[in-house]
Amino acid sequence: MGEVHEMARRVAGALHRQGVGPGDTVAFQMPNCVEAAAVFWAAALLGAAVVPIVHFYGAKEVGFIEGDAAPAVFLSQEGAAELIAGPDVLEGPLPVDAGERALIAYTSGTTADPKGVIHTHRSIVAESQQLAANQPPDSRPLLVGAPVGHAIGMLSGLLIPLVKGRSVHLIDKWDPADVLAAVVEGDLTAGSGSTYFLTSLLDAPEFGPQHLERMRYIGLGGSPVPAAVAERATDLGISIVRSYGSTEHPSTTGSLHEFPREKRLYTDGRPLPGVELRLAADGEILSRGPDLFAGYTDAALTAEALDGDGWYHTGDIGALDDDGFLTITDRKKDVIDRGGEKVSAVEVEEALAHVAGVAEVAVVAAPDARLGEHGAAFFRMQPGVVAPSLDELRATLAAAGLARQKWPEEVHTVSEFPRTPSGKVRKVELRARLRGA
């Protein structure tokens, strides 16, 4: 950690000599590497707002972000390396108001252009401390595969280790075989984050007892967690906790590993310390707390998302049990309109995830000349397993008690899903495939 801090001081010194300081914006686009960590912390030392950009974003996404954030400087890995090798060194952090911008994080953009989410120094510190306090008892460092240009990778890879005093371990490409080898070689843990990070390891032919003993505590969040996945991991002896949050409000709810099994596996946890949560009349989740974002770069979007009392309207639908534990049941926009009948894609996915051999399933709206839309199911199967036929799928849903109008009318198989940087399935791309078919 001390070596990277010295690198950060050198980057900060060079940028400060160029006139960068509190209130300015520093953007970078890099893979998971030490230079990215140095630039991220250099911006913090300068009191500048950092704009991390996912390294595999193309010209369209980068152009949108660059135009929206208007950074004073934009660094690549090579550019950062040159600054690290230079003579400049910042003596100490520059004074900055805690309410000033510290971060502009861009959402994954599962449905449209990403939104620029503004966090202050105060909200980032609150989030880092809150999330660090909720970490599992395993003392092993986490191998982080989510890009540091995205909120999950940034928090897990660059902020939590700093608060916990742990070493940073990043991997640029999430290849399950390589990850499992690194876990054993470095005595690390892996699999926390989006559900895909766990299932990809469990499904890998190389997965064995030597990996399982290093994966006893797993936290899942950032994408839906099917009960079938949680149960499968639990049967292997892995303690699972689920959490709920977003780029806008990163740690809204969560669980601890000592909580009862049914709460850990089947709910998304209860509000974390300092967080307030309530449900609107239509079930939409509203939240506020110390780690809530300050707003978007687009004032119109801020007005839509934050009301006059400071409640963030998440766009997610949920239910609270008698103990105050939250379960995400749907997204307002993840609904199939089949001839006026509203079908929850999440409900159908949850039922299909229990089919033997299913690694992952996504249900989306397909165009229908008569009804407007109908459901289409995309399956990613475990190695060597064939996806269920349409008749088998319908039999499964009938046995689960789902009404016929909720049954998908198409079945597709994919070797891999298109994903956001955080590991969520990009349903917008699946729908586009269906429209183009």
Secondary structure, 3 states (H helix, E strand, C coil): CHHHHHHHHHHHHHHHHCCCCCCCEEEEEECCCHHHHHHHHHHHHHCCEEEEEECCCCHHHHHHHHHHHCCCEEECHHHHHHHHCCCCCCCCCCCCCCCCEEEEEECCCCCCCCCEEEEEHHHHHHHHHHHHHCCCCCCCCEEECCCCCCHHHHHHHHHHHHHHCCCCEECCCCCHHHHHHHHHHHCCECCCECHHHHHHHHCCCCCCHHHHCCCCEEEECCCCCCHHHHHHHHHCCCEEEECECCCCCCCCEECCCCCCHHHHHHCCCEECCCCEEEECCCCEEEEECCCCCCEECCHHHHHHHECCCCCEEEEEEEEECCCCCEEEEEECCCEEEECCEEEEHHHHHHHHCCCCCEEEEEEEEEEECCCEEEEEEEEEECCCCCCCCHHHHHHHHHHCCCCHHHCCCEEEECCCCCECCCCCECHHHHHHHHHHC
